Amino acid sequence: MPGRQHPVVAFLVASPFEILDLTGPSSVFERAMVGGERHYSIKILSTGLTGTVETAGGMAIGNAARFSEHAGPIDTLIAIGGDGAVAPQPPEVYQWLRERAPYIRRITSICTGAFILAGAGLLNGRRVATHWLWCDLLQSRYKHLKVDRDPIFIKEGKFYTTAGVTAGIDLSLALVEEDLGHATAASIARILVLFLRRPGGQSQYSSLLAQQEDIDNERMRDLPAWAKAHLHQKLDVAQLAKAAAMGLRTFMRQFKAQFDMTPARWIQSIRVEAAMQHLEDRTLSIGKIARLTGFRDEQALRRAFVQQIGVTPKQYRERFGELDGSHDAASEPADQLSTGVLEDSVPQASLSPTVL
């Protein structure tokens, strides 16, 4: 609609800043389209004396405005992280934030941007997130906060705080979904090759993103993230139906319509993907990985790998990580873990040859 007001997303930047904290979220917001035009107007506000902000690597962006020079409305304010954010801000920055806050619809921080909001007193008494490296300092400096190390991001009223760096992208997708719906956010995630609804502390793989993009039932849409966070538990059909808050018959009907596969095959795929992440990380033995991802033992994990991707866990680790001899699958006996999981009930013929 020509002439319409575009909601302003204002990035508050204290130099030196982490460049991905700014470019990642701005890439999300600038791709949000309504009626063929960009939905948001993006502004960069500097906490310094000039309209130039500098990254930690020495690059400069010169088309910012000094925070006090922005007179228009702000829909969403995002405090960007970096060394400049950790340092105390000039008193006038905190005063500006306190005066502006009641008139801003959403106030957020990315990574150590939480230090800026906390310095202004906006986060007092709130549960907040920041980069795990800075949690202790944030908590010790601002006693009235409740710093949580685990979540990707936290929402408390109109205040949002995030974990480190790329978590700002997760938050931006969530904000776009709040404003414009799931389909728009999923479309942006696909264009940018991003993951929608990443669970706290864990990354998702491409099959989960593809599933979420096409799911129109909200309770089923959140099921992949829930399942991945509970892989160490028994995940039978009854448990999945309970997690989705559905009766068993309704769940089976919805699951078939949304995922087009059996729950057993679906759970096995998620377990294999989680095992891939651990294998690439190279810090755990294969036996430990089997336990963490809910397989009965190493042999069950090995069978699932061969069925789904055509290689053993050891071969996968050799190909995609530095294999440490102490983590060889043969280096420890198979650990028995009675989980009642579904993976062993999946016929080999019913599995696709590859996950990725």
C-alpha positions, 0 to 999 in steps of 0.5 A: 500500500503506497504511503503506508507507515513502515514499522521501524526496527532500530538497531542501537549500536555501541562501537566496537560491535559484533557485525553478525549481530547487526547483519544477521537480523537486518537480513531477516527484517529486510526480506519481510515483504507485504504487498510486494514491498518491504514491511519494515524500515531499518535504522542504525542508531549509534550510542557514540558522538557521531553517525558512524559505528565500527565493528570489532574488526575495524570496518565502519558503517557511516549511515547511522544516526546518533541515538538522540537525533532519531525523533520518529517512532520506533516499533522494535528496538534491538541493542546490538552486542559486542565489546562496546555493549559490555562497556558502560554507556554514557548516562545520556544513553541510559536516560534516552532508553528509559524515556523512550521505552514506554513508547516502544512496542518491543525492546530486545537485545542480541548477545551482550546487548543485554548489558545496555538494556540492563544498564538502563534498568529496563531488565530489572527483575526479569529473566534474561539471556546473553552469550554464555561467556558473559552470563557470570559478568552480567549477573554479577554486575546487575544483581536484579536480573535472573540470568538464564544460560540455556535458552536461545532467546527469552521473552518477558512481556515486551522485552526479549533477550538472546544468547550469543551472535546467531541467536539474534537471527532466531529471534528476528525470525520469531519476531517476523512470525509474530508480526506476519505469520509463520509462512512469511518467517518460514519463507525468509528462513528458506531463502537465507538457508536458516533454521526456524524454531531452533530449540535452546542450546541445540541446532537443527538439521535440514529435515526438521526445517523442511518439516516445519515449513510445511506444517500448518498445525501449530502443535505439530509444528513444534513437535520436532523441536520438542522431540529433539530436546527429549531424545534421551526419553522413551518416545513412543506414540503415546508420549508424542501424542501427549506432547502434542496435547492430542488424543491418540487417534487425532494425533495419528491422523494429524501425524500422517497428514503432516509428516507423511511417515510413521512415527517410528521412522520419524523418531529414528531420523531425528535421533540419527541427526542428533547423533551426527551433531555429536559425532562432528563435535568429536568430544564424546565416545560413540557409546555415550552418543548412543545413550544421549540420543536414545538408542539402546546401544552402539549397535542400534545406533550403527544399524540406524546410521547404515540404514539412513546414510549408508555409513557407520558412525565411525566412518561418519566421524572420520569423514566429517571430523577429526577422529580421536582414537579414544572415541572409536566405536570399538573402544568401549563395550556397547552400553545397554540402555532400555529406553523402549524407543521406536528405532529398532521397529523400523524396517530397513526397506521403509527408510530413505537412503539418506537424511541430508 
